[in-house]
Amino acid sequence: MIGAPMSPTPQPSDVRDEQIVVSACGPEQRLEQARLFNQCFKKSVDEAALAWRYDQAPQGASISFVARPPGGEAISGYACSPRRAIARGDESTLAAVGETGDVMTHPDWRRRGFFSQLDHAATAEAKQRGWPLCFGLPNRKSAHIFLELGWSEIGTVRAWTFVLASDAQSRAVRAKEGRLKSWLTPLDARACARGRTRLDAARTSFRHAVIDRFPDEVAELSRAVEARFAFMLRRDADYLNWRFVRTPLRMHRVIGIYEGSKFAGYAVVQLPRKDSGVGYLVDALGRDDHAVLAAIGEGLDELERAGASVVEATAIDGSWWNTRLVEGGFLAPKEEHHLTVILHVNDERHALCAAARDASAWYFTDGDRDDETMG
């Protein structure tokens, strides 16, 4: 990674907890934050990727804090990014809310309580900015820490699987669910093919095209869909083009769904990485459930042409999106293979807070998560 050299970081045994300083970060700290990220996670990022994530979103700059020992580099970090949410399509409820992400502590410095300081600083700043709530999807190792700090558990999220081809790649993916699932991959492929017939039936009413940017009409479509859901992150051209088109890695493909000349929906897919047969159905929106099923079908076709053997898509358990995936033939993971959906309320009086209490009533896909890419 190109940039200024790392500052020497003291050894954990040489630093008392009270010497750790929590500081807000701006664009000039993205390289330092990227170095910390790459020490904490298997997926790596660079300075430009964090600048895209924290500084370039249409909703405004993210909140980010790090904890540092005296004279050293960051050893713990926390980010919370703004998203525009609405309750039941009521424009009076439209507001920025915070989505937590990149919560991390260097392995050598864990279990010393720095996370609680960062969480307090970030949620206080979110409240100061007027964000009525924050939400997040922590993994099973960190979810309990959020709950101990006053966050509420409001749902669970799991990754569902569609087997396009019974081959070594798909068997390896199904093995995550157990050895038996790997052996049964040919049966899974046939079950998914049956679900695909329902998607094919929906597609007969529409035409599709790969598009290089989202049209302005997507905002009108989002507003029409929002009225059906207790809580939804607004989709408009500015946000979607930032989220899926102007990305550092350029791994997404957007398929527009049309009824005649009228824009009726879209699907976003993430193409398989090199030497991987796994693609992702990242986001979808449609004028109605029929259009959404058509979008899912077109997304699967696009990933199959790109060489995917397996497609994964994440859904909140019990949600509308969960139901659409099941209708389309996606296979359930084990119940224990889940993330937790959590909520932090800053303003009890705001309608979004009551609307967000049950995550199963949300419109929420992989595209609403904070990561640029899945997997």
C-alpha positions as CSV (number, residue, x, y, z in Angstrom):
1,M,0.0,0.0,0.0
2,I,1.4,3.4,-1.0
3,G,1.5,6.2,1.5
4,A,3.3,7.5,4.6
5,P,5.2,4.9,6.7
6,M,3.5,3.4,9.7
7,S,4.3,4.9,13.1
8,P,5.8,2.5,15.6
9,T,3.1,1.1,17.8
10,P,3.9,0.3,21.4
11,Q,3.5,-3.2,22.7
12,P,0.1,-3.8,24.5
13,S,1.9,-4.8,27.7
14,D,3.6,-1.4,27.8
15,V,0.4,0.7,27.6
16,R,-2.1,1.3,30.3
17,D,-5.8,1.5,29.3
18,E,-6.1,5.1,30.4
19,Q,-3.3,6.0,28.0
20,I,-5.4,5.1,25.0
21,V,-6.9,8.1,23.2
22,V,-10.1,8.0,21.1
23,S,-10.1,10.5,18.2
24,A,-12.4,11.3,15.3
25,C,-11.1,10.6,11.8
26,G,-11.3,12.6,8.6
27,P,-10.1,12.0,5.0
28,E,-6.5,12.4,6.0
29,Q,-6.7,9.3,8.2
30,R,-8.0,6.9,5.6
31,L,-4.6,5.3,5.0
32,E,-4.1,4.6,8.7
33,Q,-7.6,3.2,8.9
34,A,-6.9,1.0,5.9
35,R,-3.8,-0.4,7.5
36,L,-5.8,-1.3,10.7
37,F,-8.5,-2.9,8.6
38,N,-6.0,-5.1,6.8
39,Q,-4.6,-6.3,10.1
40,C,-8.1,-7.2,11.4
41,F,-9.9,-8.8,8.4
42,K,-9.3,-11.3,5.7
43,K,-10.8,-9.0,3.1
44,S,-8.3,-6.1,2.4
45,V,-9.0,-2.5,1.4
46,D,-6.9,0.4,0.4
47,E,-7.0,4.2,1.1
48,A,-9.1,4.8,-2.0
49,A,-11.7,2.2,-1.0
50,L,-12.2,3.8,2.4
51,A,-12.4,7.3,0.9
52,W,-15.2,6.0,-1.4
53,R,-17.0,4.4,1.6
54,Y,-16.6,7.2,4.1
55,D,-16.3,10.4,2.1
56,Q,-18.0,10.1,-1.3
57,A,-21.5,8.8,-0.5
58,P,-24.3,11.2,-1.6
59,Q,-25.8,11.2,1.9
60,G,-22.7,12.8,3.4
61,A,-19.6,11.8,5.3
62,S,-19.4,8.9,7.7
63,I,-18.6,9.0,11.3
64,S,-15.4,7.3,12.1
65,F,-13.2,7.0,15.2
66,V,-10.0,5.2,16.1
67,A,-8.3,4.4,19.4
68,R,-4.5,5.0,19.6
69,P,-1.8,4.3,22.1
70,P,0.7,7.1,22.8
71,G,2.7,7.9,19.7
72,G,1.3,4.9,17.8
73,E,-1.0,3.9,15.0
74,A,-4.7,3.1,15.4
75,I,-5.3,-0.2,17.2
76,S,-9.1,-0.1,17.2
77,G,-11.7,1.5,14.9
78,Y,-15.4,2.1,14.4
79,A,-17.4,3.6,11.6
80,C,-21.0,4.6,11.1
81,S,-22.3,5.8,7.7
82,P,-25.4,7.8,6.8
83,R,-28.3,6.3,4.9
84,R,-31.7,7.9,4.1
85,A,-34.6,5.8,5.5
86,I,-38.3,6.2,5.4
87,A,-41.2,4.6,7.3
88,R,-44.2,3.4,5.3
89,G,-43.5,5.8,2.5
90,D,-44.4,8.8,4.7
91,E,-42.1,11.7,3.4
92,S,-42.4,13.4,6.8
93,T,-40.3,10.5,8.3
94,L,-37.5,10.6,5.7
95,A,-34.2,11.1,7.6
96,A,-30.6,10.1,7.7
97,V,-29.9,7.1,9.9
98,G,-26.5,5.5,10.8
99,E,-25.3,2.1,9.7
100,T,-22.3,0.7,11.6
101,G,-19.5,-1.0,9.9
102,D,-15.7,-1.6,10.0
103,V,-15.8,-2.2,13.8
104,M,-12.4,-3.7,14.5
105,T,-9.6,-4.1,17.0
106,H,-6.1,-5.3,16.3
107,P,-5.8,-9.0,17.5
108,D,-3.0,-8.0,19.9
109,W,-5.1,-5.4,21.6
110,R,-8.5,-7.2,22.0
111,R,-10.5,-7.7,25.2
112,R,-9.4,-4.4,26.8
113,G,-12.7,-2.5,26.4
114,F,-11.7,-0.1,23.7
115,F,-14.8,-0.9,21.7
116,S,-17.1,0.5,24.3
117,Q,-15.3,3.9,24.2
118,L,-15.6,3.9,20.4
119,D,-19.2,2.9,20.4
120,H,-20.1,5.7,22.9
121,A,-18.2,8.3,20.8
122,A,-19.8,7.2,17.5
123,T,-23.4,7.0,18.8
124,A,-23.0,10.3,20.6
125,E,-21.8,11.9,17.3
126,A,-24.7,10.3,15.4
127,K,-27.2,11.8,17.9
128,Q,-25.4,15.2,17.6
129,R,-25.9,15.0,13.8
130,G,-29.6,14.4,14.3
131,W,-29.7,10.8,13.1
132,P,-32.7,9.3,15.0
133,L,-31.3,5.8,15.0
134,C,-28.4,3.6,14.1
135,F,-28.4,-0.1,13.0
136,G,-25.9,-2.7,12.3
137,L,-25.3,-6.4,11.4
138,P,-22.5,-7.6,13.7
139,N,-21.2,-11.1,13.6
140,R,-21.8,-13.7,16.3
141,K,-18.5,-12.9,18.0
142,S,-19.3,-9.2,18.5
143,A,-23.1,-9.0,18.7
144,H,-23.2,-9.6,22.5
145,I,-20.9,-6.7,23.1
146,F,-23.3,-4.3,21.3
147,L,-26.2,-5.7,23.3
148,E,-24.3,-5.2,26.6
149,L,-23.8,-1.6,25.6
150,G,-27.6,-1.0,25.2
151,W,-28.3,-1.9,21.6
152,S,-31.4,-4.0,20.9
153,E,-31.6,-7.2,18.9
154,I,-34.4,-6.8,16.3
155,G,-33.8,-9.7,13.8
156,T,-31.4,-12.1,12.2
157,V,-29.9,-12.3,8.7
158,R,-28.8,-15.4,6.8
159,A,-27.2,-16.1,3.4
160,W,-29.4,-18.2,1.1
161,T,-28.0,-20.3,-1.8
162,F,-29.0,-21.0,-5.4
163,V,-27.1,-23.9,-7.1
164,L,-26.7,-23.2,-10.8
165,A,-24.5,-26.2,-11.6
166,S,-23.5,-29.3,-9.7
167,D,-19.7,-29.1,-9.7
168,A,-16.7,-28.9,-7.4
169,Q,-17.3,-25.2,-6.7
170,S,-20.9,-25.7,-5.7
171,R,-20.1,-28.8,-3.6
172,A,-17.5,-26.7,-1.7
173,V,-20.0,-24.0,-1.0
174,R,-22.7,-26.5,0.1
175,A,-20.1,-28.2,2.4
176,K,-20.4,-25.1,4.7
177,E,-23.8,-26.5,5.7
178,G,-22.3,-29.9,6.4
179,R,-20.8,-32.9,4.6
180,L,-24.2,-34.3,3.7
181,K,-25.2,-31.1,1.9
182,S,-22.1,-31.4,-0.2
183,W,-23.1,-34.9,-1.2
184,L,-26.6,-33.8,-2.0
185,T,-25.6,-31.0,-4.3
186,P,-27.0,-32.6,-7.4
187,L,-30.4,-32.8,-5.7
188,D,-30.1,-29.2,-4.6
189,A,-29.4,-28.2,-8.2
190,R,-32.6,-29.9,-9.4
191,A,-34.6,-28.2,-6.6
192,C,-33.2,-24.8,-7.6
193,A,-34.0,-25.5,-11.2
194,R,-37.7,-26.1,-10.3
195,G,-37.7,-22.7,-8.5
196,R,-36.2,-21.2,-11.6
197,T,-39.3,-22.1,-13.6
198,R,-41.3,-19.7,-11.5
199,L,-38.8,-17.0,-12.3
200,D,-38.9,-17.8,-16.0
201,A,-42.7,-17.5,-15.9
202,A,-42.4,-14.0,-14.4
203,R,-39.9,-12.9,-17.0
204,T,-42.2,-13.4,-20.0
205,S,-44.0,-10.1,-19.1
206,F,-40.8,-8.0,-19.3
207,R,-37.7,-7.3,-21.3
208,H,-34.3,-6.7,-19.8
209,A,-31.0,-4.9,-20.6
210,V,-27.6,-4.5,-18.9
211,I,-27.3,-0.8,-18.0
212,D,-24.2,1.2,-17.1
213,R,-26.1,3.6,-14.8
214,F,-29.3,3.9,-12.9
215,P,-32.0,6.1,-14.5
216,D,-33.6,8.9,-12.7
217,E,-36.9,7.0,-12.7
218,V,-35.6,4.7,-10.0
219,A,-36.5,7.2,-7.4
220,E,-40.1,7.2,-8.4
221,L,-40.1,3.4,-8.3
222,S,-38.5,3.4,-4.8
223,R,-41.2,5.8,-3.5
224,A,-43.9,3.6,-4.8
225,V,-42.4,0.5,-3.1
226,E,-41.6,2.3,0.2
227,A,-45.3,2.5,1.2
228,R,-45.4,-1.3,1.5
229,F,-42.7,-1.5,4.2
230,A,-42.3,-0.4,7.7
231,F,-38.7,0.6,7.1
232,M,-36.7,1.0,3.9
233,L,-33.5,2.7,2.7
234,R,-34.4,5.0,-0.1
235,R,-33.0,4.1,-3.5
236,D,-32.4,6.9,-6.0
237,A,-30.0,7.3,-8.9
238,D,-27.4,9.3,-7.0
239,Y,-27.2,6.7,-4.3
240,L,-27.4,3.6,-6.5
241,N,-24.8,4.8,-9.0
242,W,-22.4,5.6,-6.1
243,R,-23.1,2.2,-4.4
244,F,-22.9,0.0,-7.5
245,V,-21.4,1.8,-10.4
246,R,-18.7,4.2,-9.1
247,T,-17.1,1.6,-6.9
248,P,-13.4,0.9,-6.5
249,L,-13.5,-2.7,-7.6
250,R,-16.2,-2.5,-10.3
251,M,-17.5,-6.0,-9.6
252,H,-21.2,-5.2,-10.0
253,R,-23.5,-5.5,-13.0
254,V,-26.9,-3.8,-13.2
255,I,-29.8,-5.3,-15.2
256,G,-32.7,-3.1,-15.9
257,I,-36.3,-4.6,-16.2
258,Y,-38.7,-2.9,-18.6
259,E,-42.4,-3.2,-19.4
260,G,-42.4,-1.9,-22.9
261,S,-40.4,1.4,-22.6
262,K,-41.3,1.9,-18.9
263,F,-38.6,1.2,-16.3
264,A,-40.2,-1.5,-14.0
265,G,-37.3,-2.6,-11.9
266,Y,-33.7,-3.8,-11.7
267,A,-31.3,-6.4,-10.3
268,V,-27.8,-5.9,-9.2
269,V,-25.4,-8.8,-9.2
270,Q,-21.8,-9.2,-8.0
271,L,-19.7,-11.1,-10.5
272,P,-17.6,-14.1,-9.4
273,R,-14.1,-13.3,-8.3
274,K,-11.2,-14.9,-10.2
275,D,-11.0,-18.7,-9.6
276,S,-14.3,-18.6,-7.7
277,G,-17.7,-19.9,-8.9
278,V,-19.7,-17.9,-6.4
279,G,-21.7,-14.9,-7.6
280,Y,-24.1,-12.7,-5.5
281,L,-27.6,-11.4,-6.0
282,V,-27.0,-8.1,-4.3
283,D,-30.1,-6.0,-4.8
284,A,-33.4,-5.9,-6.6
285,L,-36.4,-3.6,-6.9
286,G,-39.6,-3.9,-8.8
287,R,-42.9,-2.2,-9.3
288,D,-44.5,-5.4,-7.8
289,D,-43.5,-8.9,-6.7
290,H,-43.9,-10.1,-10.3
291,A,-41.3,-7.7,-11.5
292,V,-39.0,-8.6,-8.6
293,L,-39.2,-12.3,-9.5
294,A,-38.3,-11.4,-13.1
295,A,-35.4,-9.3,-11.9
296,I,-34.1,-12.3,-9.8
297,G,-34.3,-14.5,-12.8
298,E,-32.4,-12.1,-15.0
299,G,-29.8,-11.8,-12.3
300,L,-29.3,-15.5,-12.1
301,D,-28.9,-15.7,-15.9
302,E,-26.3,-12.9,-15.8
303,L,-24.3,-14.7,-13.2
304,E,-24.5,-18.0,-15.0
305,R,-23.1,-16.3,-18.1
306,A,-20.3,-14.9,-16.0
307,G,-19.3,-18.4,-14.9
308,A,-21.0,-18.7,-11.5
309,S,-21.9,-22.2,-10.2
310,V,-23.5,-20.9,-7.1
311,V,-25.4,-17.7,-6.2
312,E,-25.8,-16.3,-2.7
313,A,-28.1,-13.7,-1.4
314,T,-28.7,-12.5,2.2
315,A,-32.1,-11.9,3.7
316,I,-33.5,-10.9,7.1
317,D,-35.3,-14.0,8.4
318,G,-39.1,-13.7,7.9
319,S,-38.8,-10.7,5.6
320,W,-40.4,-10.0,2.3
321,W,-37.1,-10.5,0.5
322,N,-36.7,-13.8,2.3
323,T,-40.0,-14.9,0.9
324,R,-39.1,-13.8,-2.7
325,L,-35.8,-15.8,-2.5
326,V,-37.7,-18.9,-1.3
327,E,-40.2,-18.5,-4.2
328,G,-37.2,-18.3,-6.6
329,G,-35.7,-21.6,-5.4
330,F,-33.0,-20.4,-3.0
331,L,-32.0,-22.9,-0.3
332,A,-32.0,-22.2,3.4
333,P,-28.8,-22.2,5.5
334,K,-28.6,-23.6,9.0
335,E,-30.3,-21.5,11.6
336,E,-27.1,-20.9,13.5
337,H,-25.4,-19.5,10.4
338,H,-26.7,-16.0,11.0
339,L,-25.8,-12.4,11.7
340,T,-27.8,-10.3,14.2
341,V,-29.7,-7.1,13.3
342,I,-29.2,-4.5,16.0
343,L,-30.8,-1.1,16.7
344,H,-29.6,1.9,18.7
345,V,-32.3,4.6,19.3
346,N,-31.2,8.2,19.5
347,D,-34.7,9.8,19.4
348,E,-37.6,7.8,20.7
349,R,-40.0,10.4,19.3
350,H,-39.1,9.8,15.7
351,A,-41.4,7.6,13.7
352,L,-38.5,5.7,12.2
353,C,-37.6,4.3,15.6
354,A,-40.9,2.5,16.1
355,A,-40.9,1.4,12.4
356,A,-37.5,-0.2,12.7
357,R,-38.2,-2.3,15.8
358,D,-39.0,-5.4,13.8
359,A,-36.4,-6.1,11.1
360,S,-38.6,-8.7,9.4
361,A,-40.8,-5.8,8.3
362,W,-37.9,-4.1,6.5
363,Y,-37.1,-3.9,2.8
364,F,-33.4,-5.0,3.1
365,T,-31.0,-6.7,0.8
366,D,-27.2,-7.2,0.5
367,G,-27.1,-3.9,-1.2
368,D,-28.2,-2.2,2.0
369,R,-25.1,-3.5,3.9
370,D,-22.0,-1.3,4.4
371,D,-19.5,-3.5,2.5
372,E,-18.7,-2.7,-1.1
373,T,-18.6,-6.4,-2.0
374,M,-20.0,-9.6,-0.6
375,G,-17.9,-12.6,0.3
